[in-house]
Amino acid sequence: MCGLISIHTENKNLSDHLFILDKMISKIKHRGPDDEGKTHVPNQALFGHRRLAIIDINNGQQPMRSDDKRYTLVFNGEIYNYVELKELLIKEGILFTSSSDTEVLFKLLIKKGSKALDYINGMFSFVFHDSKTNSWLAARDHFGIKPLYYAQCGSDLVFASEIKAILEHPEIRAQRDEHSLQQYITFQFCLDNRTLFKDIKKVKPGHYITGKGSKIDKELSYWESNYEIDTNNNKDWETQLQYLLKNSMDLQMRSDVPIGTYLSGGIDSSLVSFLASKRSRTPLPMFHGKFNEGSEYDESDYAKEIAKFTNGDYFEVSPNAEDFVKLLPNLIYALDEPLAGPGVFPQYVTSKLASQHVKVILGGQGGDEIFGGYTRYLIAYLEQAIKGVVLGNQEEGKHLVTLESIVPNLSVLKEYSPLLRHFWSKGLFQSMDSRYFHLIDRSQGNKSILHDDLYKSFDKEKIFSDFQNIFNKPNTKSYINKMTYFDQNTLLPALLQIEDRVGMSVSIESRVPLLDYRIVDLVRSIPPALKFQGGKTKHLLKKSISNWLPSKIINRKDKMGFPVPLKEWMIKGIVRDFVGDTLLSGKSLNRNIYDKKALENMIDNQGVGARQLWGALCLELWHQLFIDGN
């Protein structure tokens, strides 16, 4: 796990850019406290790197260059199957001087170019340069676990692991992108390759970009798992999934430094902790965060159950309101962009605890998006089942979840009555894309909360079109496949951005063993009726691991999703004062994003736990930190 910088140009002396490179590297120092490296390819490129040493600690320094100085690589992440790839390359006569995965990737790229991406299993972003032609290849892993941003800065093209590093270049300044702002207000993340910063983009997951000098040639997808359903009724899906889960963990446990796990007490983190503990010679450190404000904010009983079950070494932290006020601005700065919900705060505190004991942490991120774990999928399918009965409409054909099969599973919705009322308040029985957009749209009630100027310019049709381009892209009629595809390509990268930044801000490497592209390829080929049988969330996963974990964990109906007691903290005290001072300041109101009376009402009556107010708070802090330059 590391941080990278590259500056590309065409026949331009970059000697006077060395101080710029130094400033950029300083902004990502936290990503790699173990080592720093720089390389200057005259009249072509500058490369910078910060290293967090995980594999072959004494070797693998970057930027890595070939003996003849033709090729240069800066790389962030891990190539999990580097051992197998190294054996393959040795058979082809290629020699190695280290045991690092960086050298394996480097030699593979020299040998195969962009085709190397077809061989790699890992989390990664990298820039690979050929000085003979001044051409380069920039790529990002299948899911976007590792970040990679780029921007045209005058006559330079700049790549970096974090946006704050790009902003050190004198030819670009922090400006808000207006359409991205509308996407953020709608989804609380940006779609496609957009960021909240004008003129700064991200390489999309599963894609690579090629170019020459400071010019981009093309952007291509190297992995787009399809939904070609395997109709072989004799297939043992559970056995195949079990094998891949075990093998993914075998690969991701490769490390020359101590490893631990995040342990929330839910299925995904419990599964990861179980599999990791089976591969550890000593009790595995497991880290849990909770709050002392009540049982609804405390899942520690479940976490302790798994720690005991796996003979894990259990660690716990309980952040408070003072921690929230003190840490949130720093956290938004670490993230580069405001993202997701308040659960990012306890995740950061838990990561800080973990960093005192381990250098690599394993988490369960991706389970909901791959295996259909969100309750909203059940809500969406309840409407589809009713629609099928009332209208006789079988949009999915044999894939449709029936009303008879879904009824026994509806008890989990009792805590979601507000969402149900909202979902069914309008648009009943419309098309799948319209209904799912309505279900996830966080801008509902825009007219009452947005400043009049922004509301008038809000292009909802364009936002919906952005959504449709992704939702309707896969070659499937299945609703569950369309919903999970959208979430895997939008929400998941946003959550992984948090995963990366939270870990890197305290200099630990975060790995996500459920996000192995082979697992996703398998799940996408399984008939939807089997993996979401009767509207049962994570049906296939639960069935496959039923003998691995205690039934208390497998059959949980009360998973919390790292709730934060902001509602209680907003009644009075330091958090309420902090939120009010932030959102009702002159600078905040003069941005003309939110209506003042609406903000006052949300502070007084809803509490910051409401997603809209959380989004407003993080957005204002982002403006202060990046746009205002504070």
N, C-alpha and C positions, 0 to 999 in steps of 0.2 A: 504494500500500500504506500502510495507516494503522491507527489504533486509534480506536474510538468508544465513547462512553458516552451513555446517555440514562436519565433518571429521570422517571417519569410519575406523575401524581397527579390527583385530582379536587377542584377548588375548594379547594386548600390552598396556603398561602403557602410558597414554597420558598426564600425568601431565606436562611433559616437552614441550608439544604442546600448553599449555595455552597462552604463549606469541605469538605463531604463530596465534592462534585464534584471539587474540587482534589486531594484525596487519591486519588480513583479515577484521575484523569488521570495523576497521578504514577506510578502502577503500570504504565502502558502507555507511558511516555515513550520507551522503546526502539523502539516500533513506528513512531514518527514524530518523529525528531530535528529536522526542518526547520521545523516550525511548530506552534503550539497555538492553539485557538480554543474559545470558550464562548458559549453562548446561553441566555438565560432567557426562557421564555414564561410570564408571570405566571400563577400559580394553575393551571398545566397541566404544564409540563415544563422540565427542564434538559438541555442537550446539551453534551457535551465531545468534543474531537477532537485527535488528534496526527497530523501529516502527514509522510509520507515522499514528497517531491515527485518524480514520475516523468514526468508528462505536463503540459505547459504550466506549467513550474516557477514562474513569476511570478504565476500566477492560480490559480483553483480552490480558494481557501481555504475551510475548513469550520469550523463548521457553515455550510451555505449556506442563505440565506433569500430568499424572494421580496420584491420591492420593497414590496409591501403588508403584509409581515410575516405573511402568512397561513400560508405553507408553510415547513417547515424540513427539511433533510436532513443526516444524518451517514452517511458511506459509507466502507467499507474495501474496497480491491481495485482492479480495472481492468475497464472495459467495452471489450473489444477491438474491437468493431464500432461504436465511437462515431462514427467518420467517416461511415459509411453512415447511421447513425441521425440524425446531425445534418443531413445532406442531406435526409432524409425530413421532418424537422421544419421545416426552412427552407421547403420546398415548401408546408407547411401554414401558413406565415405567422409562424412563431415566430422571434424574434430572439435572438441570442447576443452576449455581451460578452467571451467568452474562447474558447480552443481546448481547454479541459479536458474530459475525459470525465465529470467530476462534474457539470458544468452540463448536459451532454447527458442524463445519467440524471435529473437534477432536473426538467428541462423535460418529459421523457418521462413521468415519474411524475405531474406536474401535469396533463398532457394525458390520460393513459390510466389512471391509477390502477394497480391490481394487474395489469391487462392488459399493462402495460409489460414484465412478466416474460416474456411470449411473444416479445418482440423482442430480448432481451439475449443476447449471447454474451460471457461473461466469467467472472471469478472475483470474487465480491462477497458482502458482507453489508451491510445498511443498515437504518436506521430513518427513515421518512418521516412527518412529522406535519402535520396540518391543524388549525390553531388555531380555525377557525370552529366545528368540532364536537368539538375535543379528541380526535380519532380519529387512529390511527396504523397504519402498515403496517411490519412487520419481516420481512425476507426473507434467504435464504441461497442461494448458487449451486447449480447442478445436482448437484455432486459433494461439496460441503462443503469446498472448497478454503480458503475464508475462514471463520473461526469466528464464532459469535454465541451468547452465553449469556444466560440471563435468570433472574430470581428475584423472588419476592414478598418484599419487605423491609418488614414492617409494613404501612403504608398506601401504600407506594410499589411500583411495578413498575420493575425496573432491567434494562437491557440493557447488555452490555459485550463487548468483543472477547476479554477474558481473564477467567477466574474470579477471579484474585487482585484484580482491580479491584472486583468485586462484593463481595468480602469486606471491603472498606473501609467498606461501609455499616454503621452501628451496629446496625441491626435484623436482622442475620443473622450467624451465626457458623459457623465451619468444623466440620462434623460429617460423619462417615462414613455413607454410605448402605449398609445391610447387604445388601440384595439386589444392589445394584451391585457390592459387594465379591465376592459369589459369581459374578457375571458376569465380573468381572475375573480371578478365579482360574481360571475355565473357559476364557476366550477371550483374556485379557490386553488386553481393551478392554470398554467398556460398549455395550450395544445400544440401539437406538431413540433416544430423546431423553434418556437417563439420563447422569449423570456420577457419579463416586465421591463427590461432595458431596451431602449430604442437602439437598433443596429447591432445588438449582441444576440447571437443565436447559439443553439446547442446542436451538436451532432445527434441525430435521432438514434434510439436503441436499435441494434441490429443493422446499422448502416455504416458505410464508409464513404469518405470524400477523397477525391484525387485532384491534384492540381500541379501547377508549375510556377515557381516563384511566388508572387502574391496573388496569382489568379486561380480561381476555383474552376476545375474542368467539369466534374460531374459528381453527383451524390447517388449512390446505389444501395439497395438492400441486399445483404448477403444471407439473411435468414428471415423467412416469413412463413412460419408454420401454418399449413393449410388445415381445413376442416373436412378432409376427405374421410368420411366415416367408414370404419372397418366393420363390415356386417357379418363377420365370421362369428357365429354364435358359440363356437367351441373355444374361443379365446379365453384364457384365464387372466383377465385384466388385473385382478388383485395380486397375483404372483408376480406379474411383470412390474407393477407399481412398487411392490415390496423390494424387488431386486434393484430398481433404479434409485429408490430412497436410500438403500444401504450403500450402493456404489457411489452415489453422490457424496454421502458422508465420508466414505473411505477417501475420496479425492480431496475433500475440503478439510480434512483433519491433518493434511500435510503441512507441517510447520516446524521451524527450529526454535520457536519461542512458546511460552505458555498460552494455553487456550482455555476459554470459559464460555458460558452461554448466558443469554438473556432468558429469564424464566418468568413469564407472566402468570402461568397457571392455566392458560388456554391450550387447545389441542396442538397448535402449530409449534409453539415454543417447547411444550412438553415432549412432543415427538422428537424435535431436534436435540433436546437435552438427553432423552433416552438413547437415541442412536449414538450420540457423541460419547456418552458415559460407557457404552459397550466397547468403545475403541480407545479408552483412556486407561492407562496402567495405574493411575492414582485417582482419588476422588476429584471429580471435575468441579471447579468453581462455578456457581450459578448465582445470578444477580437479579434481584427483585426490587421493584419500587412500589410503595403504597403510600396512602395518606391516613392520618389519624383522625380525620373529621367524621368518620362513620363507616359502618360495614359496607355501604354502597361504594366506597372508595378503597376497599381493602380486599384483595384476592390472595392474600398471603397464605391462607389455609390450603388452597389448591397448589400454590407454588411449593410449600413445605412438603405436601404430600408427594409431589414428584421428586423433590430433592431426596427425601427419605427412600422412596421407591428405587431411585437410581444410585443411592449411596453418594449423592453429591455434597459438595461443600457449600452451604447456603449462606448468602450475604444479602442484607436488606438495608434499604435507605428510605427515609420518610421526609420528603421535602415539605416546606411550609410556605406561608404567604410571603414572608420576608424573602425567602429564596426566589420566589416567583418574580417579585418586583426587581430584585437585584440582578437576576440572570436573564430575564426575557430580552432586553435590548441586545445583550451579547449574543444570545441565541439567534435572533433575527439577523444580526451581522454575519454570524457563522453560516447561516443558510443561504445568504445572497439574495433570496427572495422570500416573501411571506408565503407560507405553505401550510396546508392541512389544519388540523385541530389542535387544541391545547395539550393533547397527549405527548407532543414533542417535548414539553417541559420536563415531565418526569422521566422520559426516555433519556434526556440529556443528563439529568442528575444520576440516573442509574449507570450511564456510561462513565461518568466521572468516578463513581465508586469502582467500577470494573477496571478502570485504568490503573488503579493502585495495586492490582493483583495480576493482570494478564495483559498481553499485547495483541491477542486475537480474540474476538468475541463472535459467537455463532447465534443467529436469530431466526425466527420463524416467518420472516416477511415473505409475502407472496402466496401463502396458503389460501387466503380468502379469494384472491383473484384467479388462481389456477383451478381450485376445486369447488368454487361457487359457495363461499362462506358468508356472504353478506345477506342480512335479512331482507334487504330491498329486492333481492332476486325472488324471494318467496312472495313478497307483496306484488311484484310485477306479474308473477305466474298465477296468483289468485285471480287477478283481473282477466288474464288470458283464459283461465279455466271457465270462469263465468261467461265470458264472451263466446267461448266455444259452445256452451250449453244454450245460451239465449239466441245467438245468431246462427248457430250451426256452422260457425266459421272455423275451419281447421287450417290456419295459416302455416302451421308446422307439420301438418300431416300426422304421421305416426309419432313424431317427436313431442307432441303436445302433452303437457301434464294435465290430467283430467281432474274435474272437480271432486270426483269420488276419491281419488288418490291423494289429493292435497288436503282435504278436510282434517284428517287425523294429525296433521303437522302444524295447524294454525295456532295452537296454544302459545307458541313462542311470540306471537304478534301482540300479546296483551299489553306489552310495554311500549308499543309503537302506535297507539291510537292517534296521536297528533299527526304523525306522518301519513297514516291511512286517511284521515280526514282531509288533509291537504291534497293527497294524491287523487282522491275521488271527487274533489271539489269542482273539477272541470275536465273536459276532454275525454270522458269515459269511452272506451272501445275504439279510440283512434289507432293509428298505425303504431307498430312497435317502436319506431324511432321517436315519434312524438311522445309516446307514453314514458319511455325511459328518460328522455330529456327532461320531461316534467318532473320525474321522480328525483333526479339528481341536481336539478337547477336550484342553486342557492340564492338566486337573485329574485325569488318570488317576493312580490310586494315592493318592487323597485321604486314605484312611484311615491311610496310613503317614506322611503328611507334615503333616496338619492337626492342630491342637489338638483334643482330644476334644470340647470344647464347641462349636466351630465345625462339626466334622464332623457332630455330631448335629443341628444346625440347618440343614445344607446341603440346600437344596430342589432336588435334581437334576431332578425332574419339572417344576418351574416353569421352570428354566433351559432344559430341552429344549423346553418349550412356547414360550418366548421365541424360541428358535432356529427352531422350525417356522413361527412366524408370519411370519418373513421368508423362509426357504428355500422354503416352499411357496406364497408369494404370487404369483409371476409366472405368466402364462397359458401355460405350456409344460410338456411332458413330458420335455424334453431334460435329461439329467443335467448336461452341461457348462453349459447355460444356467442351471440352478438353482444350481450351484456358483458360477459367476461372478457371478450376481445377488446371492447372499448376500455374497460378498466385496466387490463394488462398493458395497454398502450398509452394510457393517460394518467390515471390515478397511481398505478404502480410505480412508474418512473418518478412521480412527485414524492411518493413515500420513500423510495430508494434514495432520492436526493437528501431527505432527512436522515436516513440511515447512514449515508456516507458522511455528511457534515457533522452530525452529532458525534460519531466515532472519531473522525479526523480532528475535531476541535479539541479532543483530549488525547490525541495521538494513539489511538488504537484502531486496528483493522476489523471492520465488521463484515462477516461473511453470511450468506443466506443460502443454506444447502437445499431448500425446496426449489430454488430457482436454478435448476439444471435444465437446459433446453431440451434434453431428451425426455424429461418428465412431462414438459408441456406438449411436446410432439405426441407423446402417448395419450395424454388426457384429451387432446383435441381430436384424436381419431376414434375415441370411444363414443358409442351412441348416446346422445343426450339423456335419453330416458333411463339409462343405467347410472350415469354420474349425478343426476339430479332427480332421482326416483321419487315420485310423489311430492316434489318440492322439498325434499330433505336436504338441507345445506350440508355440503361436504360429505355426501352420502358415500361416494366411492372411497374417499380417504378413510373415513371412520370404519367402514367395513374392512378395509385392507389392513388396518393397524389395530383392530379390536383386541387382538391377543397380545399386543405390545404394551398398552397403557392401562391403568386402572379404569374400571367402568365409570367411576366418579368423574374422571376427566373426559372420557369419550362421550358421555351422555349429558354433559353440562348444558343447561338451558339459559344460564345467567352470565355468559361471558360479557365482561364490562368494556373492554377496549381501552384500557388505561384512562378512566374518567378522572377529572380534576375537580376539586371542590370549589370551583370559582363562584358558583351560586352563593355558597355560604360566605366566601371571602368578600363578595360584593355587597353584603348587607351593610357593613361599615368597616372602617379600618384602612390599612396601608394599601391594599389592592384596589379598593374603590377609589381612593384618592389618586392613585397612580393612573388608573384608567380614565377618570374624569379629567385630570390635568393633561393627559396625553391627547384625548379625543376632542376636548372642548377648548384647546388652546387656540390662539389667534391664527397661528400657522396652519393648524389642522383645518380649521373652518375656511380659511382663505384658499384652500386647494379646490373648493367647490366640488367635492366628491359626495359627501354625505350631508343631509339636511340636519341642521343643529337641533331642532325640536325632536326629530326622530332619534338622534343619538342620546339626548337627555332622557327620552322615554325608555330607551333600551337599557340605559344605565340604571334608571330608577326601578324598572318593572321586570325586565327580563334577566338581568345579570349577564356577565360576560360569557357565561357558558353557552349562550345562544350563538350559533355559528356566525350569524351576520355580524354581531358585535365583535366576536373574536377576529373575524376577517378584517373589520375596520381597524381594530387595535393594531394588528400586525402590519397592516398596510401603512398606517400612519408612522409607526416606528421605522419601517423600511424607508419611507420618505425622509425622515429625519436623519437616518444613518447614511443613506446613499445619495439622495437627490439634494438634500440640504448640506451634505458633507460634514455631518456632526459625528 
